[in-house]
Amino acid sequence: RRVFAKRLPGVMGPGFRQDDIECATLSFRKIHSYRHPMTSDRLFVYGTLTRGFDHPMARLLAGHAEFLGKATCRGRLFLIKHYPGLLLSDAPSDLVHGELFHMRVPDELLRELDMYEACGEGFPEPTEYLRKLIDVTLPDGTAGKAWTYVYNWPVADLPRIESGRFLEH
């Protein structure tokens, strides 16, 4: 347990009581595990990062994240080249099937994945993918937020993967 505020006799300062300092004592684990509501330590993947795909970045993800289960999001899947692209949709019938992971060190892992997906700072815009926080649903109906990579270029001439399952196309 790491203490960020502790008793310092004579250094209380005006307006502070000993109880105030003791209430401010927090464990490092609680602070470290806190994530701003507009972020997440979860990642939804639907293509080359899934467990069934033999790729170095899929192995990196598997080594630094815990597989939580299969999940879906509302969207349409397109075959870009040898990899898929997700376009988000509001239609309940448009489902993309993928996997949900809990990232152990989200900031570091997302930085690596952003490089792989060639998105974010330092890449010419418009980037092929954008990392977005989306709604995902587990098979039991549990819903939550997760990061994913959304395709950002035109798809007019690209084939749609109707099943929403990249590995089965």
Solvent accessible surface area in square Angstrom, and as a share of the most:
residue,aa,sasa,rsa
1,R,220,0.80
2,R,146,0.53
3,V,70,0.40
4,F,110,0.46
5,A,25,0.20
6,K,131,0.55
7,R,152,0.55
8,L,87,0.44
9,P,123,0.77
10,G,82,0.79
11,V,104,0.60
12,M,44,0.19
13,G,43,0.42
14,P,133,0.84
15,G,81,0.78
16,F,117,0.49
17,R,153,0.56
18,Q,62,0.28
19,D,78,0.40
20,D,50,0.26
21,I,36,0.18
22,E,75,0.34
23,C,107,0.64
24,A,49,0.38
25,T,41,0.24
26,L,82,0.41
27,S,13,0.09
28,F,85,0.35
29,R,197,0.72
30,K,134,0.57
31,I,79,0.40
32,H,121,0.54
33,S,75,0.49
34,Y,148,0.56
35,R,70,0.26
36,H,105,0.47
37,P,100,0.63
38,M,140,0.63
39,T,34,0.20
40,S,11,0.07
41,D,37,0.19
42,R,92,0.34
43,L,0,0.00
44,F,1,0.01
45,V,4,0.03
46,Y,17,0.07
47,G,5,0.04
48,T,14,0.08
49,L,8,0.04
50,T,7,0.04
51,R,125,0.46
52,G,58,0.56
53,F,53,0.22
54,D,127,0.66
55,H,44,0.20
56,P,83,0.52
57,M,34,0.15
58,A,8,0.06
59,R,137,0.50
60,L,53,0.26
61,L,0,0.00
62,A,56,0.43
63,G,48,0.46
64,H,80,0.36
65,A,4,0.03
66,E,91,0.41
67,F,69,0.29
68,L,63,0.31
69,G,15,0.14
70,K,121,0.51
71,A,3,0.02
72,T,28,0.16
73,C,5,0.03
74,R,117,0.43
75,G,1,0.01
76,R,102,0.37
77,L,1,0.00
78,F,20,0.08
79,L,44,0.22
80,I,20,0.10
81,K,143,0.60
82,H,134,0.60
83,Y,39,0.15
84,P,6,0.04
85,G,0,0.00
86,L,0,0.00
87,L,50,0.25
88,L,81,0.40
89,S,23,0.15
90,D,129,0.67
91,A,36,0.28
92,P,94,0.59
93,S,101,0.65
94,D,10,0.05
95,L,74,0.37
96,V,0,0.00
97,H,47,0.21
98,G,10,0.09
99,E,13,0.06
100,L,3,0.01
101,F,3,0.01
102,H,57,0.25
103,M,1,0.00
104,R,136,0.50
105,V,65,0.37
106,P,15,0.10
107,D,81,0.42
108,E,90,0.40
109,L,6,0.03
110,L,7,0.03
111,R,141,0.52
112,E,92,0.41
113,L,0,0.00
114,D,21,0.11
115,M,124,0.55
116,Y,75,0.28
117,E,25,0.11
118,A,41,0.32
119,C,5,0.03
120,G,43,0.42
121,E,179,0.80
122,G,79,0.76
123,F,54,0.23
124,P,114,0.72
125,E,157,0.70
126,P,92,0.58
127,T,9,0.05
128,E,33,0.15
129,Y,13,0.05
130,L,66,0.33
131,R,74,0.27
132,K,82,0.35
133,L,40,0.20
134,I,11,0.06
135,D,91,0.47
136,V,4,0.02
137,T,54,0.32
138,L,37,0.18
139,P,116,0.73
140,D,115,0.60
141,G,51,0.49
142,T,73,0.42
143,A,75,0.58
144,G,34,0.33
145,K,100,0.42
146,A,0,0.00
147,W,37,0.13
148,T,0,0.00
149,Y,6,0.02
150,V,11,0.06
151,Y,11,0.04
152,N,51,0.26
153,W,108,0.38
154,P,119,0.75
155,V,24,0.14
156,A,99,0.77
157,D,141,0.73
158,L,50,0.25
159,P,78,0.49
160,R,81,0.30
161,I,11,0.06
162,E,132,0.59
163,S,59,0.38
164,G,3,0.02
165,R,91,0.33
166,F,9,0.04
167,L,94,0.47
168,E,126,0.56
169,H,119,0.53
